[in-house]
Amino acid sequence: MSTFSLDPGPDQLAVRDWLHGFAADVMRPAAAEWDEREETPWPVIQEAAKIGIYSLDFYAQQYFDPSGVGIPIAMEELFWGDAGLGLAIVGTTLAAVAVLANGTDEQIGTWAPQMFGTPDDVKVAAFCSSEPDAGSDVSALRTRAVYDEAKDEWVLNGTKTWATNGGIAAVHVVVATVDPALGARGQASFVVPPGTPGLSQGQKFKKHGIRASHTAEVVLDGVRIPGSCLLGGKEKLDERLARAREGTKRSGGKNAAMATFEASRPAVGAQAIGIARAAYEVALDYAKTRVQFGRPIIDNQGVAFQLADMKTRIDAARLLVWRASWMAANNQPFTSAEGSMSKLYAGETAKFVTAQAMQILGGNGFTREYPVERMHRDSAIYTIFEGTSEIQRLVIARAVSGMPIR
Ligand SMILES: Cc1cc2nc3c(=O)[nH]c(=O)nc-3n(C[C@H](O)[C@H](O)[C@H](O)COP(=O)(O)OP(=O)(O)OC[C@H]3O[C@@H](n4cnc5c(N)ncnc54)[C@H](O)[C@@H]3O)c2cc1C
């Protein structure tokens, strides 16, 4: 087990500085344009790929860093640059984590590289769990996966919604129900390879924030995929379903979608911290230079105390995220839902800090002349996706009480 340290060490600090340079020099100047265009920023993703920031190798290196803080440091820096562009760059990793969490070594080796493509031919990937009638309630998924034994193929039918990179991805990871009677325990994850007939993009959503990140419906109409595309393999699934039918608890009640979300919550919290830190810095700078009543507005305790609260909450959120990331990297169980705690607090902090930053900038904060209104819009998703704040509270409350709180 690596010792928990607040000093990430020289290697991590070098990575942080390198990412900071990319965030400051490439992402920030492009942020407003892609927010307005509301399109996937392929040139920015390509640039990230050319220098190795958009690559399986880079994320795997950070993911397996024994300190546990490689991923949160990377996320914070990129999202400090810009959240919409940040999500366009890292959206693929949610699908990659689904394969890492549920796939065999062979499946990881086959699919993870195809999710990123190459610097000359970049690709993105999508993780499709949510459905119109199954958001927070993951057990209500209706997308069906039926096994065609004669052909050793799975047939997928259903409609997914709000999928980041949905329809534009090379590889889609789809969570579907194999046995609806078993609820969440009857689900499995499947890889839909590039170009598979029957998968199409439905509606593309126009959004309040993170507008450079593509969000769309994914329609699955008789999609046939090889048996080998079931993540984890058929034998493991059959064992798991048999245990669930017997009603034993050995599967821990976990399902495929939840395994992915648990692993990614601290990383999502770190993204929120990046947005909050960016807005705080703009506000601090502004408060020192904006003069009203003959003195900088920061001379008023009313403003200075707002900044004190903003900074305190950001640092507290980062400590929660780093703790959860360190625990995950060192196989410490989240006995008090520490992953959920980190995502809950970081998401709420991003909303709080960006709102305060707009207030400190006054009229300027409300216009697109300054970036804080975009940061405020971007922050709002952090109390919604990857489990809403209410669902995080539910998970934490259940973990600490041992009660089936609803
Ligand atoms: C921009 C964007 C990107 C996304 N990307 C992806 C993606 O890549 N892949 C994917 O699968 N999904 C994705 N999602 C979906 C996202 O995870 C869901 O929107 C989220 O889980 C919430 O589900 P819902 O929208 O159906 O809300 P609902 O579940 O309908 O919730 C509505 C409200 O009710 C509250 N609520 C619900 N149940 C309870 C309860 N038991 N107790 C207390 N309050 C409750 C919620 O907290 C919320 O406030 C994305 C969504 C957005 C907007």
The ligand as an ORCA input file, in Angstrom:
! r2SCAN-3c Opt
* xyz 0 1
  C     -24.716     16.171    -20.375
  C     -25.052     14.799    -19.919
  C     -24.171     13.749    -20.185
  C     -24.478     12.456    -19.774
  N     -23.655     11.423    -20.121
  C     -24.063     10.141    -19.902
  C     -23.326      9.052    -20.440
  O     -22.289      9.227    -21.076
  N     -23.807      7.803    -20.248
  C     -24.954      7.569    -19.554
  O     -25.333      6.400    -19.429
  N     -25.683      8.586    -19.010
  C     -25.262      9.869    -19.189
  N     -26.010     10.916    -18.694
  C     -27.222     10.636    -17.928
  C     -27.124     10.988    -16.457
  O     -26.297     10.078    -15.793
  C     -28.546     11.057    -15.879
  O     -29.146     12.233    -16.376
  C     -28.566     11.036    -14.374
  O     -28.208      9.777    -13.908
  C     -29.919     11.408    -13.782
  O     -30.929     10.667    -14.355
  P     -32.273     11.395    -14.896
  O     -31.826     12.512    -15.736
  O     -33.164     10.375    -15.480
  O     -32.933     12.003    -13.607
  P     -34.018     11.300    -12.659
  O     -33.510      9.999    -12.199
  O     -35.346     11.329    -13.320
  O     -34.033     12.312    -11.421
  C     -34.781     13.516    -11.428
  C     -34.644     14.162    -10.039
  O     -35.186     13.276     -9.047
  C     -34.213     12.998     -8.061
  N     -34.361     11.613     -7.587
  C     -34.542     10.484     -8.326
  N     -34.617      9.402     -7.533
  C     -34.479      9.840     -6.257
  C     -34.446      9.223     -4.978
  N     -34.569      7.892     -4.852
  N     -34.275      9.989     -3.883
  C     -34.126     11.346     -4.002
  N     -34.138     11.999     -5.179
  C     -34.307     11.260     -6.301
  C     -32.868     13.185     -8.755
  O     -31.823     13.420     -7.826
  C     -33.175     14.384     -9.647
  O     -33.050     15.562     -8.904
  C     -25.681     12.225    -19.056
  C     -26.545     13.275    -18.772
  C     -26.255     14.551    -19.203
  C     -27.248     15.644    -18.943
*
